[in-house]
Amino acid sequence: MTDHTPRLDHVVLWVRDPLAAADFYEKAVGLEAVRLAEFAAGEAPFPSVRVNGGTILDLMPLSYAERMTMLPGSADSAGHPVNHVCLSLPRGDFDALLSRLEERAVPMSDLAHGSFGAQGKATRSFYFRDPDGNVFEARHYD
């Protein structure tokens, strides 16, 4: 039986120093660091910490704000504690969400393939905003 419950995949937090942030979340909060060595070696753009088997917090360097071009205005989220919230959905729910947003003319980014998240590389993902300007990512894994 497949569980089709929507789940929180990851939350991206703007941080001044990703290594210090990872140290805090590891030591003070008790979350396991993910891709820390890869980030320190320059092989990953940011480290993460694992909340549970299906959810991570990405520790995005604040200096990356100007690179946030997937949706107009995304760079303006810099300085706010949260960059975006990602929802991991089953493929059918992902497609249904995409259709509902298109029907309502909600601005969205292009589809991306293979972006890293809590469960590895996503098959497809995209970004959109809610009416208050909060940025969300939707994705599915196969």
Residue, then its C-alpha position, 0 to 999 in steps of 0.5 A: m500500500t502506498d501512503h499518499t499523505p502530503r508531507l513536508d520535504h524541506v524548509v530553506l533557512w537563510v543563514r549568515d554562516p552555514l557551518a556555524a548554523a549546522d553546528f548549532y542545529e547538530k549540537a543544540v537541537g540534536l539534528e544530524a548534519v547532511r552534506l556538511a563535508e561536501f559543503a565545506a569542500g565546495e562540492a555542495p551549495f549548502p548543508s542541511v540538517r535532518v529533521n526525520g527520515g523525510t524532512i530536512l532544513d536547508l541552511m542556505p547562505l545569505s550571500y546566495a540571495e542574488r542567485m534566487t532567480m527561479l521566480p521573480g522577486s525570490a531574492d527579496s526573501a533574503g533577510h527573512p528567516v525562511n526562504h521557502v517551504c517545500l511540499s513533497l507530493p505523490r505524482g498525481d497530487f503534484d500534477a493536480l496542484l500544477s493544474r489548479l495553479e495554472e487554472r488560477a493563473v498563479p505565477m510559477s517557475d519552470l519545472a526543474h528535474g533532479s533537485f536535491g531534497a530530503q529524499g534525494k533527487a526529485t523527479r520534478s519540482f517547481y516554485f510558486r507564491d501564495p497570495d501573501g508572497n510566501v514562496f513554496e516549492a512542490r516536488h515529487y519523487d519516483 
